[in-house]
């Protein structure tokens, strides 16, 4: 019998060709797999080579400590499975636990929505809220400004790509104060809630972003001194024929919210002010917080409104925006300084946090935190005795407690009349 050897990769096994007793040719794979001798016959050389390759791999796995396993997985799937087991090293649960959890809780988003399109649809929804009087124009402007900044920071991405680490990095840009950080986070939260309800994302990431804690400070409201308030009102009487006196008088001596675009002051109507009853009725449609309130007109404000009555709402918006900016620059006025001054002097004069909250349309907590003990009673008396130069003088009477009738004698030209104001 003629036999001969054909060695291919002789590290572990060899292939030999031989003729058996029947005269047919066979191919034999022989070698050692660990301590087990292998000798297998095949009809073709190709079959023998495939078997030898498989045995070579098993032998290498034995030498390296790997365990040979028969599997229907492809090589790529086996490698992926090995990687998953490596990532789970040290975890409490097996791989099957995490796979089951993912299958039960993860849902693919219905649409891969671009951030730009999502922001556009969200702002359109907020514009509808403004038309339905559910959102103020000022709030919409702030939201729009913030989302423009978001689009500039994240270009060409989908909403689903904005993960918690990416959003935290965005929020931390610009060294924001804690309040600004939380406000920006609030805008993102409403945007992602909107996206979640539309099926563009499977989870709202913002709850995982912590809110920054702020140290609460009392008595930090920016206000005008009585001298500054008197100087401002005197200037307004001389400026453009006193055209803007009513605006500043209502903000300064009644605490009407002063935004020149969509604030309470621009929606207040002449019929809302009753000098006979001594009341300014701020309706829910006028109020920023959509809650009506009645503001008691202080005696000095009666004098201002008699001399400079409210003619029509809005004050001529285009001119007011421009003039208010110029006046604010000249006198160093912040946005709400007139309203802050009114609340601070009201609390100082009447010593009633609850009444101040009702009059101003704020909570008692806000009044206590920002306005309590900010001004003295003497300063408050001086502030509420600021009167127009045009046609009147004043002889103040002692202030009565809140809830009783207050009176102040005002002389106008040659007429003397009393202005009772019920508190």
C-alpha positions in Angstrom: 0.0 0.0 0.0 1.4 3.3 -1.1 1.1 6.2 1.5 2.6 9.6 1.6 2.3 12.6 3.9 1.1 16.2 2.9 1.9 18.6 5.8 -0.2 21.7 6.0 0.3 23.9 9.1 2.1 21.2 11.1 1.8 23.0 14.4 -0.7 20.5 15.7 -2.1 18.3 12.9 -1.2 16.9 9.6 -3.1 15.6 6.5 -1.9 12.3 4.8 -3.0 10.6 1.6 -3.2 6.8 1.4 -4.9 4.0 -0.4 -6.9 1.5 1.6 -7.3 -2.2 1.0 -10.2 -1.6 -1.5 -7.9 0.5 -3.7 -9.8 3.8 -3.0 -7.8 7.0 -2.0 -8.5 8.6 1.4 -7.3 11.6 3.3 -6.5 11.3 6.9 -6.2 14.0 9.6 -4.0 13.0 12.5 -2.5 14.6 15.5 -3.0 15.3 19.3 -5.8 17.5 20.7 -4.6 17.9 24.2 -4.0 14.4 25.4 -6.4 12.8 22.9 -5.0 11.3 19.7 -7.0 12.3 16.6 -7.2 10.2 13.4 -10.0 10.8 11.0 -10.5 9.8 7.4 -12.2 11.9 4.6 -13.0 11.2 1.0 -11.7 14.5 -0.3 -8.7 16.6 0.6 -11.0 19.7 1.0 -13.0 17.9 3.8 -9.8 16.9 5.5 -8.4 20.5 5.3 -11.6 21.9 6.9 -11.5 19.4 9.7 -7.8 20.1 10.3 -8.5 23.9 10.5 -11.2 23.4 13.1 -9.0 21.1 15.1 -6.1 23.7 14.9 -8.5 26.3 16.4 -9.5 24.0 19.2 -5.9 23.2 20.0 -5.0 26.9 20.1 -8.0 27.6 22.4 -6.9 24.9 24.8 -3.4 26.3 24.9 -4.6 29.8 25.5 -7.2 28.8 28.1 -10.2 29.5 25.7 -13.0 26.9 25.6 -14.2 25.6 22.3 -18.0 25.9 21.9 -20.2 24.9 19.0 -22.4 27.9 18.1 -24.6 29.1 15.3 -23.3 32.7 15.9 -21.2 34.4 13.3 -17.7 35.5 14.3 -18.8 39.1 14.6 -21.7 38.1 16.9 -19.3 36.0 19.1 -16.9 39.0 19.4 -19.8 41.3 20.4 -21.0 38.8 23.0 -17.5 38.6 24.4 -17.4 42.4 24.6 -20.7 42.5 26.5 -19.5 40.0 29.0 -16.4 42.1 29.6 -18.5 45.2 30.2 -20.6 43.3 32.7 -17.6 42.1 34.7 -18.3 42.8 38.4 -22.0 43.5 37.9 -24.6 41.8 40.1 -26.8 40.4 37.4 -26.2 38.2 34.3 -26.4 39.4 30.8 -29.9 38.0 30.3 -31.2 40.3 33.1 -30.1 43.5 31.3 -31.3 42.3 28.0 -34.7 41.5 29.4 -34.9 44.9 31.0 -34.0 46.7 27.8 -36.6 44.7 25.8 -39.3 45.6 28.4 -38.5 49.3 28.7 -36.8 50.6 25.6 -38.9 51.9 22.7 -37.6 53.1 19.4 -38.6 56.7 18.7 -41.2 57.0 15.9 -39.4 59.7 14.0 -35.8 60.9 14.0 -36.8 64.6 14.3 -34.1 67.2 13.7 -33.7 69.7 16.6 -34.3 72.7 14.2 -37.7 71.3 13.2 -38.6 70.3 16.7 -37.9 73.8 18.0 -39.9 75.3 15.1 -43.0 73.2 16.0 -42.6 73.9 19.7 -42.4 77.7 19.2 -45.5 77.5 17.0 -47.3 75.7 19.8 -46.2 78.5 22.3 -47.4 81.2 19.9 -50.9 79.5 20.0 -50.7 79.8 23.8 -50.0 83.5 23.5 -53.1 83.9 21.2 -55.2 82.0 23.7 -53.8 84.2 26.5 -52.1 81.2 28.2 -48.6 82.7 27.9 -47.4 86.2 27.9 -45.5 87.7 25.0 -42.6 88.4 27.2 -42.3 84.8 28.2 -42.5 83.8 24.5 -39.7 86.2 23.7 -37.5 84.7 26.5 -38.2 81.2 25.3 -37.4 82.1 21.7 -34.1 83.7 22.6 -33.0 80.7 24.6 -33.9 78.2 21.9 -32.1 80.2 19.3 -29.0 79.9 21.5 -29.6 76.1 21.7 -29.8 75.8 17.9 -26.6 77.8 17.6 -24.8 75.5 20.0 -26.1 72.2 18.5 -26.1 72.3 14.8 -27.4 69.5 12.5 -28.4 67.1 15.3 -31.6 65.3 16.1 -33.5 65.7 19.3 -32.7 62.1 20.3 -29.0 62.8 20.1 -29.1 65.3 23.0 -28.0 63.3 25.9 -27.7 64.3 29.5 -23.9 64.9 29.4 -24.3 67.1 26.2 -27.1 69.2 27.8 -25.2 69.7 31.0 -22.2 70.9 29.0 -24.5 73.3 27.2 -26.0 74.6 30.4 -22.6 75.2 31.9 -21.4 77.5 29.1 -21.0 81.1 29.8 -20.5 80.9 33.6 -24.3 81.4 34.3 -25.6 82.4 37.7 -27.6 79.7 39.5 -31.0 81.4 38.7 -30.1 81.8 35.0 -28.9 78.2 34.9 -32.2 77.0 36.3 -34.2 79.2 34.0 -32.4 77.8 31.0 -32.9 74.3 32.3 -36.6 75.0 32.6 -36.9 76.0 29.0 -35.2 72.8 27.9 -37.5 70.8 30.2 -40.6 72.1 28.5 -39.1 71.5 25.0 -38.2 67.9 25.8 -41.6 67.2 27.3 -43.1 68.5 24.1 -40.8 66.2 22.1 -41.6 63.2 24.3 -45.3 63.6 23.8 -44.8 63.8 20.0 -42.8 60.5 20.1 -39.5 62.1 18.9 -37.6 60.8 22.0 -38.2 57.8 24.2 -37.2 59.6 27.4 -37.0 63.2 28.7 -33.4 63.7 29.8 -33.9 66.9 31.8 -35.1 65.3 35.1 -31.6 63.8 35.3 -30.1 67.2 35.2 -30.0 68.6 38.8 -31.3 72.0 39.7 -28.7 74.3 41.1 -29.3 75.4 44.7 -29.6 79.1 45.3 -28.8 80.8 48.6 -31.8 82.9 49.5 -31.2 86.5 50.5 -33.6 88.9 52.1 -33.9 92.6 51.3 -32.1 92.6 47.9 -34.7 94.3 45.8 -33.4 97.3 43.8 -35.3 100.4 44.8 -35.3 104.2 44.5 -34.7 106.5 47.5 -37.4 109.1 48.1 -35.1 111.8 46.7 -34.5 109.8 43.5 -38.2 109.1 43.1 -39.0 112.8 43.6 -36.4 113.8 41.1 -37.7 111.3 38.6 -41.3 112.5 38.8 -40.2 116.1 38.6 -38.3 115.4 35.5 -41.3 113.6 34.0 -43.5 116.6 34.6 -41.1 118.7 32.5 -40.4 116.0 29.8 -42.5 116.3 26.7 -45.3 118.1 28.5 -45.7 115.4 31.1 -46.7 112.8 28.6 -45.1 110.0 30.5 -46.0 111.0 34.0 -49.0 108.6 34.3 -46.9 105.6 33.3 -44.3 106.3 36.1 -46.9 107.3 38.7 -48.8 104.1 38.3 -45.7 101.9 38.4 -44.1 103.9 41.3 -47.1 104.5 43.5 -49.3 101.6 42.7 -46.8 98.8 41.8 -48.3 98.1 38.4 -46.0 95.8 36.5 -44.1 98.1 34.1 -43.1 96.1 31.0 -43.5 98.4 28.0 -44.3 95.7 25.6 -46.8 93.3 27.3 -46.9 94.3 30.9 -49.9 95.2 33.0 -49.3 98.9 32.5 -49.8 98.6 28.7 -53.2 96.7 29.1 -54.6 98.9 31.9 -57.6 100.9 30.7 -58.9 104.3 32.0 -62.2 102.6 33.3 -60.1 100.4 35.5 -59.1 103.4 37.6 -61.8 104.7 40.0 -60.7 107.8 41.9 -64.1 108.0 43.6 -63.7 104.4 45.0 -60.0 104.8 45.4 -59.3 101.5 43.6 -57.4 100.4 40.6 -59.0 97.2 39.3 -56.4 94.9 37.7 -58.4 92.3 35.9 -57.2 88.8 35.1 -56.8 89.8 31.5 -54.5 92.6 32.6 -52.6 90.8 35.4 -49.4 89.0 34.6 -50.3 86.1 36.8 -53.9 86.0 35.4 -55.4 86.7 38.8 -57.4 89.8 39.4 -56.5 92.2 42.3 -57.6 95.6 43.5 -54.9 98.1 44.3 -55.8 100.8 46.8 -54.9 104.3 45.4 -52.7 106.1 47.9 -53.5 109.8 48.5 -50.5 111.1 46.6 -51.4 109.0 43.6 -54.9 110.5 43.6 -53.3 113.9 43.1 -51.0 112.6 40.3 -54.0 110.9 38.5 -56.2 114.0 38.8 -53.5 116.1 37.1 -52.3 113.4 34.7 -55.2 111.0 34.1 -54.8 107.8 32.0 -56.1 108.6 28.6 -55.8 105.3 26.8 -54.0 102.0 27.3 -50.5 101.5 25.8 -49.2 105.0 26.1 -48.3 105.0 22.4 -46.2 101.9 22.5 -43.5 102.8 19.9 -42.6 106.0 21.6 -42.8 104.5 25.1 -40.3 101.8 24.3 -37.8 104.4 23.0 -38.5 107.0 25.7 -38.5 104.5 28.6 -35.0 103.3 27.4 -33.7 106.8 27.4 -35.1 107.7 30.8 -33.9 104.4 32.3 -30.4 105.2 31.1 -30.4 108.7 32.4 -31.7 107.7 35.9 -30.1 104.3 36.1 -33.5 102.5 36.3 -33.6 98.7 36.2 -36.7 97.0 34.7 -38.8 96.7 37.9 -37.2 99.3 40.1 -40.5 101.4 40.3 -42.5 98.4 41.4 -39.9 97.2 43.8 -39.9 100.7 45.4 -43.7 100.7 45.8 -43.7 97.3 47.6 -40.8 98.2 49.8 -42.3 101.5 51.0 -45.8 99.9 51.3 -44.4 97.3 53.7 -42.4 99.9 55.6 -45.4 102.2 56.0 -48.2 99.7 56.8 -46.2 96.8 58.3 -48.4 94.2 56.7 -46.9 91.5 54.5 -50.2 90.0 53.7 -51.7 93.3 52.5 -48.6 94.0 50.5 -48.9 90.6 48.8 -52.6 91.3 47.9 -51.9 94.8 46.6 -48.8 93.8 44.5 -50.1 90.4 43.3 -47.2 88.5 44.9 -46.9 85.7 47.5 -46.2 86.5 51.1 -43.0 84.5 50.8 -41.7 86.8 48.1 -42.6 89.9 50.1 -40.9 88.6 53.2 -37.8 87.5 51.3 -37.2 90.6 49.3 -39.0 93.6 50.7 -39.3 93.3 54.5 -37.3 95.9 56.6 -35.8 97.3 53.4 -37.1 100.8 54.1 -37.9 102.8 57.3 -41.3 104.2 58.1 -40.0 107.7 57.8 -38.7 107.0 54.3 -42.1 105.5 53.4 -43.9 108.7 54.7 -41.6 110.8 52.5 -42.1 108.6 49.5 -45.9 108.6 49.7 -45.9 112.4 50.1 -44.4 113.0 46.7 -46.9 115.1 44.8 -47.0 116.8 41.4 -45.7 120.3 41.2 -48.5 121.4 38.9 -51.3 122.9 40.9 -51.1 121.3 44.4 -49.5 121.4 47.8 -49.9 118.9 50.6 -50.3 119.0 54.3 -50.0 115.3 55.4 -52.0 113.8 58.2 -50.8 110.9 60.4 -51.1 107.6 58.6 -53.9 105.3 59.8 -53.4 101.6 60.3 -54.3 99.2 57.4 -58.0 98.7 57.2 -59.0 102.1 58.4 -59.6 105.3 56.4 -56.6 107.4 55.5 -57.0 111.0 54.5 -54.7 113.6 53.2 -55.6 117.3 52.6 -54.6 118.4 49.2 -54.8 122.0 47.9 -55.4 122.4 44.2 -55.2 126.0 43.0 -57.8 127.8 45.2 -59.9 124.7 45.9 -59.5 122.6 49.0 -60.8 119.1 49.0 -60.2 115.9 51.0 -59.2 112.7 49.3 -60.3 109.7 51.5 -58.7 106.4 50.6 -60.0 103.2 52.1 -57.4 100.6 52.9 
